[in-house]
Amino acid sequence: MHEVSEKSADLNPGVNPGQRQRADTGGSNHRLERNIRLTIEFDGTAYAGWQIQPNCQTVQGMLTAAVEAVLGTKVVVHGCSRTDAGVSARNYVANFRCPVKMPVERIPPALNYHLPDDIFVKAAEVVADDFHARYSARGKVYSYYIVCGRSPLRRRFAWEYTGRIDIGRLKDCGQLFLGASDFSRFCYDRSGSGWCTVRSITVRQHCDELIITVRGDRFLYKMVRRIVGALVAYASGRITKKDIRAALNGKKHRPFVTAPACGLILERVIY
């Protein structure tokens, strides 16, 4: 992914995620294992997203290699979201199971020794057996940063937008996306359910910078970036509310861009 976004949930509704993990560990080893939760900050610029992919550098790949180097054993590191290439995170959550008895407070500095400077483990804690970074999540909060104009110093983490943006229209338009809706038309992967609940969209302005914060129960592949693209297109007068309603309903509408990945940050995960 990609866009701090998620692809459609692939959880088998008949299987509890914790049960799935326990089944994978084996009976005797399970009694010795601990479930470790990590909180991570990373700059996603150099990575092809979170999820391990062939011939690509990913955050999951780097973190897994670091965990295995520290613990000396193979592990599966689960992430809270399949972030898109170029997307960053302030408080990304991951978890893994391991039989090693290293004091939990020693895990972050040990991992950071093996990680590059653009990935930093902020905290580690032992959590309940059935905790899963992705499937236990009840919601996520993303922020999208826009610079109104050019800014070489900020372009790494913001969309440099040189067109006109009406802040009043930007704030007003966000109401169209609130509530439970089928967002499959705002997703690049339509293989699963598109139903999501967007709980809030707020817009803040600081000098020439705009920050759009979106909170919801789940997000589809590139969904947040598509929402931001639609908000900016409306705020700049290029599309109407009718176009956005049509897009949400899968009907013909005037096009709008998907906002660049660089401006998107996963702020936190709600459990």
N, C-alpha and C positions, 0 to 999 in steps of 0.2 A: 504494500500500500504505500508507501503510498501515503494518502492523506490522513492526517491523524484521524484518521478515519478508520472504520473497520469494514471488512467485508461482511456479508450476511452471516449471522451466527450459524455455526455448524454443530452445535451441541445436540447430541442425541437426547430427546426429551425423556427417554426411559432410563437414562443412566446419570446418576449424580456424579459431577466432576471429581469430587473427593473419592468416590468409589472407584472411578476410572484410574486415578493415581494409585490408590492402594492396591488395585489388582495388578498394576504394572510392577510393583516393587517386590512382590514375593512375601510369603508369610513370615519367615524368620527374620529377614532383614528389616521388615517394617517396624518391628518393636524397637529397633535401634535408631531409626531414622527420625530426623526432625524436618519440619517444613519451614523453610527460611524465606521470609519476605524481604525484598530489597526495594529501596526508593532510590531512583536514579535520575540524574540530570544529564542531558546530552545535546550536543549540537549535531543535528542530522545532515548538515551540508554535504559531508563527504560519504554518506551512506545511502545504499539503495533501500532504505526503509529499515524496519525492525526485523522482519522475518528472514531467516536464513534462505538464501537463494544460490543456485549454482553460479560460480564464477563472478560473484558479487561480494563486496564488502558490506556487511550489515551489522547493526547494533547487537542483535541476538547472537550472531556469530562471534563477535569480539567478546561479549560478556560470557558466553559459554566457554570459550577458550580460557578466559581468566579464571572462572570458577574451577575448571578442571585442573588448571595449573596449580591453584592453591590447595585444592582438596586431594589431588592425585587420583581422581576417579571420574568416570563418565557420568554426566548429569544431563537432564533435560530442563532447560530454563524456559518457563512459561511467561509470556508477556501479557500486559493488560490490553494491548491494542496493536494491530498491525499497521504501524505508521507508514506513511508514504515516503518515497525517496525525497530527501531534502527537508522533511518536517522534523522539528526539534521538540524536546520535552523538558519541562521544569521539575515535574514530580511523577515520572513514569514508575509503574509498579511491576515487579517481576517476582516470581517465586520458583524455588527448586527444592527438591528433597535430597537429603544426604545423611549418611550414617556417621560422619565425622563429628567429633565432640569439641571442635574448636570453639572457644568462647565467642559468642555472637558479636561482641563489641570489637573483636579483632578482624572480623570478616571484611568490613568496608576498607580499612587501610591495606589489607592484604590484596584485595581485588584491585584497588586503585593502583597498586604498584605494577600490576600487569596490564592495566588499561591505558589507552592513549589519552592525551589531554582533553579530548572532546567528549569523553564519557567519564562520568564521576558518580560513584556510589555514595550517596549521602547518608544512608542508614540501613541497618539490617535488624531484623527481629524474628524470634521464633513465633509462629502463628499456629492456629488450629490445624489439625490434620486435613480437614476438608476445605481449607482456603485455597482458592485458585485465582491468580491475578486477573484473569479475564472473566471467568464464569461467575465469580463472586461479586463482581462489580455491579452496582446499582445505577451508576451514572458517570459521566465524564464532563469536564469543563475544558473548553478550548478557547484560546485567544488568538485573534488575527490582527496583525499590525500593518497599518498602511501609512506611508509617508506621502504627504500631499506635495509632490514635486520630486526633486532629486536629492539624494543624500548618500554619497559614496561610503560614509562611515556606518550607515544603518542598513544599506541595501541587502546585506547578508541575512538579516532577520526581518525584512519588511518588504511590502510591495510598493515600489516607487510608482505612484500614480500621478501622472501629469495633467490629467483632465480635471474638469470642474466637478466638485462634490458638494451637494446641498446637504448639510448635516441634518436639518429638519426632516428632509425626505428620507435620509438614511435611517433615522430613528423610527420614523413612522412605518416604514416598509417592513421592519422586523416583525411586526405583529402578525403578518400574513403566515409566518412559519410556525407560530406557537401552537401547542397542542399535539395530539396524536394524528399522524397523517401517513399516507403511503408515500415515502420519499424515493421510491425506486427510480423515478425520472431524474432524481438528483444524484444518482449513483451510477458508476461506470460498470458495475458488476450486478446484474439483475437476476442472479441465479437463485436467490433466496427471498425471504420475506422483506419487504421494504418498509414495514410499519415501524415507526420510531416516534418518540414523544420529545419534542423540543420544549423545555420548561421555561427558558428565558433567553432573550437576546438583548444585550445592552451595548450602548455605544458611548465611549468616552473620548474626549478630545484634549490633547495636551500640545499646545502650540501647533505645529504643522503635522502632528501625529494623531492618527485615529486608531483606537483599539476596540475591536468588536469581539465581545465575549459571548460564547454560546454554551448553554448548559442543556444536556439532554440525557435520556436513559441509555441510548446507544446511537452510534453513527455509522452510516454506510461508507463504502469506498468513495472518497473524494466528496462526500456530502457537504461537509463544512465549507470546503473551498467553492463548491457550486453555489451554496447559499450566499457566501460573501460576494461572489461574482454577480449574482442577481441583485443583491442590495446595492452594490456600486453602480451597476447599469441603471437601476431605477433612480438612484440619487444623482446621477449625471444626466438624467433626462433621455436616455437612449431606449428605455423600455417603459411600459406602464404596469400598473398593478394587475391589469387584465392579462398581460403577458405572463406574469409570475403565476397567477392562478391557473392559466392554461398549462404552464410548464409542470406545475404540481399535479395536474390532472392528465398529463400525458398528451396534451393537445398541441396543435401548431401554435408557435409563438415566435416573436422576434428573438434572435440569438443573443446570448451573453456569454462572456468568457468564464472559465474556471480560474479562480484566483491562484496565483503562483504558490508553490509549496513553501517557499522561503519564509512567508509571513506567518505561518501557522505554528502554534506552540500548544502542546498538551499541558495544561496547567496542573490539573489534579484529577484523581480518580475517586469516586465516591463509593464507599462500601457500607 
